[in-house]
Amino acid sequence: MPAARELLLDAAFAALGARPWHGVRMVDVAAAAGVSRQTLYNEFGSKDGLARALVRREADAFLAGVERSLAEAAAREGADAGDCCAAAALWTLRTARANPFVRAALTGCRGDRLPPAAAPPLPPPRTPRDARPLRGGPTPTTLTERIRDSAALAAHSAGGAVPRQGPHDAEGTRRACEAGVRLALSYVLAPAATDEAAADDVARLVRALLRPAR
């Protein structure tokens, strides 16, 4: 049986399907989870604490899915950076459509139904090579960086490898992957005809950016 914490998070997520966050009551979440209201407060401290935990869980699950998609793509024979970024894009588009928390975290737009924690203010710019773990709520910037860095690592381990670019090979791959991630995020806001078509566009862009200059 799932722990009380997971039951409460599941109940809070389900409650948002019926009413906006401001209408979700802690007593109803506790009842739906089959635990006492005191247990809920012991776990999360407050309604804001519950919201932050829910947002973090959904963001962590999304990022785990990105990692799985990248690993599967990189393991295919002949795979390249374009394939890896396309796989991440496909997972991102499908998850953002199905999960309002992921969409809010990726775009910074939460609407009226979600808690403010779903789309916290953007953090200040960070240096390009800053690889610190996520702190606080996930934001479009931090999620973009995580997906970019994971895609670049997957690209270098892919069966098709990465076209050689000289001493700046790794940086070139990283920049191409970031462009691919940002293109994918644009399709979250303005969908293509199909998710597959959007993923193909991402793959073409990444390959074009990594193609050696003539």
C-alpha positions in Angstrom: 0.0 0.0 0.0 1.4 3.4 -0.9 2.6 5.6 2.0 0.4 8.3 3.3 2.4 11.0 1.6 1.9 9.5 -1.8 -1.8 8.9 -1.1 -2.2 12.6 -0.2 -0.4 13.8 -3.3 -2.5 11.6 -5.4 -5.6 12.9 -3.8 -4.5 16.5 -4.2 -3.8 15.9 -7.9 -7.2 14.3 -8.4 -8.9 17.1 -6.6 -7.6 19.6 -9.2 -9.5 17.7 -11.9 -12.7 18.9 -10.3 -12.0 22.3 -8.9 -9.3 25.0 -9.0 -6.6 25.0 -6.3 -8.2 27.8 -4.2 -11.3 25.6 -3.9 -9.4 22.5 -2.8 -9.8 21.9 0.9 -7.3 20.2 3.1 -10.0 18.2 4.9 -11.3 16.9 1.6 -7.8 15.9 0.4 -7.2 14.0 3.7 -10.6 12.3 3.5 -9.9 11.2 -0.1 -6.6 9.8 0.9 -8.1 7.9 3.8 -6.0 9.6 6.5 -6.6 12.3 9.1 -6.2 16.0 8.5 -3.5 16.0 11.2 -1.5 13.4 9.2 -1.8 15.8 6.2 -0.4 18.7 8.2 2.3 16.5 9.7 3.5 15.6 6.2 3.3 19.0 4.5 2.8 21.7 7.1 0.3 23.7 5.2 -1.6 23.9 1.9 1.4 25.7 0.4 3.6 22.9 1.5 1.3 20.4 -0.1 1.4 22.4 -3.4 5.2 22.6 -3.4 5.5 18.9 -2.8 3.0 18.1 -5.6 4.8 20.3 -8.1 8.1 18.8 -7.2 6.8 15.3 -7.6 5.4 15.9 -11.0 8.5 17.7 -12.2 10.7 14.9 -10.9 8.5 12.3 -12.6 8.7 14.3 -15.8 12.5 14.5 -15.7 12.8 10.8 -15.0 10.8 10.2 -18.1 13.1 12.5 -20.1 16.1 10.4 -18.9 14.4 7.1 -19.9 13.5 8.5 -23.3 17.1 9.6 -23.9 18.5 6.3 -22.7 16.3 4.4 -25.0 17.1 6.6 -28.0 20.8 6.5 -27.4 20.8 2.7 -27.2 19.3 2.3 -30.7 21.7 1.3 -33.4 22.9 4.3 -35.4 21.3 6.9 -33.1 22.6 10.4 -33.1 22.1 13.7 -31.3 19.1 14.4 -33.4 17.4 11.2 -32.4 18.1 11.8 -28.7 16.7 15.3 -28.8 13.7 14.1 -30.7 12.9 11.5 -28.1 13.1 14.1 -25.3 10.9 16.4 -27.3 8.3 13.7 -27.9 8.1 12.9 -24.2 8.0 16.6 -23.3 5.1 17.3 -25.6 3.0 14.4 -24.6 3.6 14.9 -20.9 2.9 18.6 -21.0 -0.4 18.0 -22.7 -1.5 15.4 -20.1 -0.1 17.0 -17.0 -1.0 20.6 -16.2 1.8 20.9 -13.6 4.4 20.0 -16.1 3.0 22.4 -18.7 3.0 25.2 -16.1 6.6 24.4 -15.0 7.8 24.3 -18.6 6.1 27.5 -19.8 5.7 29.6 -16.6 2.0 29.9 -17.3 -0.2 28.3 -14.6 -3.6 29.7 -15.2 -6.2 30.1 -12.5 -6.6 26.4 -11.6 -3.1 25.6 -10.3 -1.4 26.7 -7.2 1.2 29.6 -7.5 4.0 27.0 -6.8 3.2 25.4 -10.2 4.9 28.3 -12.0 7.2 30.3 -9.6 9.0 33.4 -10.7 11.9 32.9 -13.1 15.3 32.8 -11.3 18.1 35.3 -12.2 20.3 34.2 -15.2 23.0 31.7 -14.3 26.4 31.2 -15.8 26.3 28.7 -18.8 28.3 26.0 -17.0 26.4 26.2 -13.7 25.3 22.6 -13.0 23.9 23.1 -9.5 20.9 20.9 -8.6 17.4 22.4 -8.8 16.5 24.4 -5.7 13.0 25.5 -4.9 10.3 25.1 -7.5 11.1 24.0 -11.1 11.1 26.8 -13.6 11.3 26.9 -17.4 15.0 27.9 -17.1 16.0 25.1 -14.8 14.1 22.5 -16.6 15.5 23.6 -20.0 19.0 23.3 -18.6 18.4 19.9 -17.1 16.9 18.5 -20.4 19.7 20.1 -22.4 22.5 18.7 -20.3 20.9 15.2 -20.2 20.4 15.3 -24.0 24.0 16.3 -24.6 25.3 13.4 -22.5 23.0 11.0 -24.2 24.1 12.3 -27.6 27.8 11.6 -26.8 26.9 8.0 -25.8 24.6 7.4 -28.8 25.4 4.7 -31.3 25.8 7.2 -34.1 27.9 9.5 -32.0 28.2 13.2 -32.8 29.8 14.7 -35.9 33.3 15.8 -35.0 33.7 19.6 -34.5 37.2 20.0 -33.3 38.2 21.2 -29.8 34.8 22.6 -29.1 32.9 19.4 -29.8 31.2 19.1 -26.4 30.1 22.8 -26.3 28.8 22.6 -29.8 26.7 19.6 -28.9 25.4 21.3 -25.8 24.4 24.4 -27.8 22.7 22.3 -30.4 20.8 20.4 -27.8 19.7 23.6 -26.1 18.3 24.9 -29.4 16.4 21.6 -29.8 15.0 21.8 -26.3 13.8 25.4 -26.9 12.2 24.5 -30.2 10.4 21.7 -28.4 9.1 24.1 -25.8 7.8 26.4 -28.5 5.7 23.5 -29.7 4.2 23.1 -26.1 2.8 26.6 -26.6 2.0 26.4 -30.3 1.5 22.7 -31.2 2.5 21.3 -34.6 0.2 19.1 -36.6 1.4 16.1 -34.6 3.9 15.5 -31.8 5.9 13.3 -34.2 6.2 16.1 -36.7 7.5 18.5 -34.0 10.0 15.9 -32.9 11.2 15.5 -36.5 11.7 19.2 -36.7 13.8 19.1 -33.5 16.0 16.3 -34.9 16.6 18.2 -38.2 17.5 21.4 -36.3 20.0 19.6 -34.1 21.6 17.7 -37.0 21.9 20.9 -39.0 23.6 22.7 -36.2 26.1 19.8 -35.7 26.8 19.4 -39.4 30.5 20.3 -40.1 31.0 23.5 -42.0 32.2 23.1 -45.6 
